[in-house]
Amino acid sequence: MYPRLRSLREDRDLNQTEVAGMLSMSQTGYSKYETGENDIPTAVLIKLSRFYGTSIDYLLGESDDPHRY
């Protein structure tokens, strides 16, 4: 799951600070999601899914289709 977060962010030319701002959290906190150091709360998964226009299944690695809902 965690490499997908980084890939989605980089594909949109965003840095961690920008995504963290959208989530109303610190860059350090968001970085821990991308590295797998911290589990991602459900509410944050929902926000990321909406932000990137992808499914939660894709974010979690349960699907290789980013648009399967």
N, CA and C atoms as a LAMMPS dump frame, in Angstrom:
ITEM: TIMESTEP
0
ITEM: NUMBER OF ATOMS
207
ITEM: BOX BOUNDS ff ff ff
-5.0000000000000000e+02 5.0000000000000000e+02
-5.0000000000000000e+02 5.0000000000000000e+02
-5.0000000000000000e+02 5.0000000000000000e+02
ITEM: ATOMS id mol type element x y z
1 1 1 N 0.829 -1.195 0
2 1 2 C 0 0 0
3 1 3 C 0.865 1.247 0
4 2 1 N 1.892 1.25 0.796
5 2 2 C 2.641 2.485 1.008
6 2 3 C 3.344 2.995 -0.245
7 3 1 N 3.919 2.112 -1.072
8 3 2 C 4.521 2.631 -2.314
9 3 3 C 3.484 3.276 -3.238
10 4 1 N 2.245 2.817 -3.175
11 4 2 C 1.206 3.404 -4.021
12 4 3 C 0.927 4.85 -3.614
13 5 1 N 0.945 5.125 -2.336
14 5 2 C 0.73 6.506 -1.884
15 5 3 C 1.798 7.424 -2.449
16 6 1 N 3.02 6.986 -2.368
17 6 2 C 4.127 7.806 -2.887
18 6 3 C 4.011 7.974 -4.394
19 7 1 N 3.702 6.888 -5.082
20 7 2 C 3.585 6.941 -6.53
21 7 3 C 2.462 7.879 -6.969
22 8 1 N 1.307 7.791 -6.325
23 8 2 C 0.193 8.677 -6.658
24 8 3 C 0.573 10.139 -6.437
25 9 1 N 1.25 10.397 -5.329
26 9 2 C 1.666 11.763 -5.004
27 9 3 C 2.663 12.28 -6.036
28 10 1 N 3.671 11.473 -6.345
29 10 2 C 4.707 11.898 -7.284
30 10 3 C 4.158 12.047 -8.707
31 11 1 N 3.204 11.189 -9.087
32 11 2 C 2.6 11.294 -10.418
33 11 3 C 1.896 12.629 -10.611
34 12 1 N 1.499 13.253 -9.525
35 12 2 C 0.812 14.548 -9.584
36 12 3 C 1.743 15.711 -9.248
37 13 1 N 3.04 15.41 -9.187
38 13 2 C 4.058 16.425 -8.884
39 13 3 C 3.765 17.161 -7.582
40 14 1 N 3.348 16.409 -6.578
41 14 2 C 3.086 16.975 -5.252
42 14 3 C 4.19 16.549 -4.302
43 15 1 N 4.436 17.372 -3.293
44 15 2 C 5.359 16.952 -2.249
45 15 3 C 4.553 16.549 -1.018
46 16 1 N 5.221 15.949 -0.064
47 16 2 C 4.537 15.469 1.135
48 16 3 C 3.866 16.606 1.901
49 17 1 N 4.469 17.765 1.915
50 17 2 C 3.903 18.909 2.634
51 17 3 C 2.555 19.307 2.035
52 18 1 N 2.445 19.269 0.721
53 18 2 C 1.183 19.623 0.068
54 18 3 C 0.071 18.623 0.404
55 19 1 N 0.386 17.345 0.366
56 19 2 C -0.626 16.34 0.694
57 19 3 C -0.972 16.416 2.18
58 20 1 N 0.026 16.592 3.008
59 20 2 C -0.219 16.725 4.451
60 20 3 C -1.126 17.921 4.737
61 21 1 N -0.934 19.012 4.028
62 21 2 C -1.774 20.194 4.202
63 21 3 C -3.223 19.904 3.858
64 22 1 N -3.438 19.155 2.785
65 22 2 C -4.787 18.777 2.395
66 22 3 C -5.445 17.93 3.486
67 23 1 N -4.631 17.149 4.188
68 23 2 C -5.133 16.284 5.254
69 23 3 C -5.152 16.986 6.616
70 24 1 N -4.715 18.232 6.643
71 24 2 C -4.617 19.013 7.899
72 24 3 C -3.742 18.313 8.927
73 25 1 N -2.569 17.909 8.465
74 25 2 C -1.619 17.263 9.371
75 25 3 C -0.206 17.702 9.009
76 26 1 N 0.752 17.285 9.803
77 26 2 C 2.141 17.657 9.55
78 26 3 C 2.744 16.788 8.447
79 27 1 N 3.793 17.306 7.83
80 27 2 C 4.518 16.542 6.816
81 27 3 C 5.116 15.295 7.444
82 28 1 N 5.624 15.403 8.655
83 28 2 C 6.223 14.261 9.337
84 28 3 C 5.202 13.153 9.549
85 29 1 N 4.002 13.537 9.968
86 29 2 C 2.938 12.551 10.172
87 29 3 C 2.57 11.852 8.885
88 30 1 N 2.458 12.628 7.81
89 30 2 C 2.121 12.027 6.519
90 30 3 C 3.255 11.123 6.033
91 31 1 N 4.478 11.54 6.23
92 31 2 C 5.629 10.745 5.814
93 31 3 C 5.589 9.358 6.437
94 32 1 N 5.135 9.283 7.671
95 32 2 C 5.056 7.984 8.36
96 32 3 C 4.005 7.077 7.731
97 33 1 N 3.009 7.645 7.08
98 33 2 C 2.052 6.833 6.325
99 33 3 C 2.721 6.245 5.093
100 34 1 N 3.477 7.071 4.382
101 34 2 C 4.126 6.603 3.151
102 34 3 C 5.188 5.545 3.421
103 35 1 N 5.837 5.623 4.552
104 35 2 C 6.879 4.64 4.86
105 35 3 C 6.337 3.407 5.568
106 36 1 N 5.078 3.453 5.978
107 36 2 C 4.484 2.325 6.684
108 36 3 C 4.761 2.313 8.169
109 37 1 N 5.392 3.37 8.662
110 37 2 C 5.692 3.449 10.091
111 37 3 C 4.412 3.562 10.921
112 38 1 N 3.405 4.251 10.382
113 38 2 C 2.109 4.381 11.049
114 38 3 C 1.014 3.848 10.138
115 39 1 N 0.03 3.186 10.735
116 39 2 C -1.154 2.759 9.987
117 39 3 C -1.988 3.991 9.642
118 40 1 N -2.691 3.905 8.533
119 40 2 C -3.499 5.029 8.073
120 40 3 C -4.927 4.852 8.58
121 41 1 N -5.441 5.82 9.326
122 41 2 C -6.82 5.73 9.803
123 41 3 C -7.812 5.717 8.628
124 42 1 N -8.948 5.095 8.857
125 42 2 C -9.976 4.988 7.826
126 42 3 C -10.364 6.342 7.261
127 43 1 N -10.548 7.332 8.105
128 43 2 C -10.947 8.664 7.638
129 43 3 C -9.908 9.246 6.688
130 44 1 N -8.643 8.99 6.945
131 44 2 C -7.572 9.494 6.076
132 44 3 C -7.568 8.718 4.758
133 45 1 N -7.809 7.407 4.803
134 45 2 C -7.904 6.62 3.573
135 45 3 C -9.014 7.15 2.672
136 46 1 N -10.131 7.496 3.275
137 46 2 C -11.254 8.035 2.5
138 46 3 C -10.855 9.354 1.846
139 47 1 N -10.211 10.235 2.6
140 47 2 C -9.776 11.524 2.035
141 47 3 C -8.783 11.324 0.901
142 48 1 N -7.825 10.42 1.095
143 48 2 C -6.829 10.167 0.059
144 48 3 C -7.476 9.569 -1.189
145 49 1 N -8.415 8.672 -0.996
146 49 2 C -9.129 8.064 -2.109
147 49 3 C -9.853 9.125 -2.929
148 50 1 N -10.523 10.017 -2.26
149 50 2 C -11.244 11.092 -2.953
150 50 3 C -10.274 12.069 -3.617
151 51 1 N -9.216 12.403 -2.914
152 51 2 C -8.229 13.351 -3.426
153 51 3 C -7.584 12.843 -4.713
154 52 1 N -7.209 11.552 -4.72
155 52 2 C -6.543 10.981 -5.881
156 52 3 C -7.518 10.402 -6.907
157 53 1 N -8.798 10.351 -6.572
158 53 2 C -9.783 9.799 -7.494
159 53 3 C -9.58 8.324 -7.742
160 54 1 N -9.254 7.604 -6.694
161 54 2 C -9.003 6.175 -6.803
162 54 3 C -9.773 5.438 -5.714
163 55 1 N -9.785 4.144 -5.8
164 55 2 C -10.518 3.359 -4.81
165 55 3 C -9.652 3.08 -3.581
166 56 1 N -10.314 2.851 -2.488
167 56 2 C -9.598 2.453 -1.275
168 56 3 C -8.963 1.086 -1.491
169 57 1 N -9.636 0.206 -2.233
170 57 2 C -9.053 -1.104 -2.551
171 57 3 C -7.701 -0.941 -3.23
172 58 1 N -7.595 0.021 -4.139
173 58 2 C -6.323 0.267 -4.816
174 58 3 C -5.277 0.761 -3.821
175 59 1 N -5.664 1.699 -2.965
176 59 2 C -4.718 2.218 -1.969
177 59 3 C -4.215 1.111 -1.046
178 60 1 N -5.105 0.175 -0.709
179 60 2 C -4.751 -0.912 0.206
180 60 3 C -4.03 -2.069 -0.486
181 61 1 N -3.925 -2.014 -1.815
182 61 2 C -3.266 -3.084 -2.537
183 61 3 C -4.158 -4.281 -2.81
184 62 1 N -5.47 -4.112 -2.641
185 62 2 C -6.42 -5.19 -2.873
186 62 3 C -6.845 -5.265 -4.333
187 63 1 N -6.512 -4.263 -5.107
188 63 2 C -6.861 -4.206 -6.522
189 63 3 C -5.733 -3.504 -7.276
190 64 1 N -5.496 -3.961 -8.485
191 64 2 C -4.519 -3.277 -9.327
192 64 3 C -5.19 -2.244 -10.219
193 65 1 N -6.514 -2.175 -10.151
194 65 2 C -7.29 -1.216 -10.932
195 65 3 C -7.602 -0.008 -10.053
196 66 1 N -6.991 1.137 -10.32
197 66 2 C -7.205 2.301 -9.449
198 66 3 C -8.62 2.838 -9.481
199 67 1 N -9.425 2.395 -10.441
200 67 2 C -10.772 2.943 -10.572
201 67 3 C -11.869 1.951 -10.199
202 68 1 N -11.485 0.804 -9.682
203 68 2 C -12.475 -0.201 -9.263
204 68 3 C -13.048 0.199 -7.909
205 69 1 N -14.33 0.432 -7.845
206 69 2 C -14.957 0.854 -6.592
207 69 3 C -15.78 -0.241 -5.997
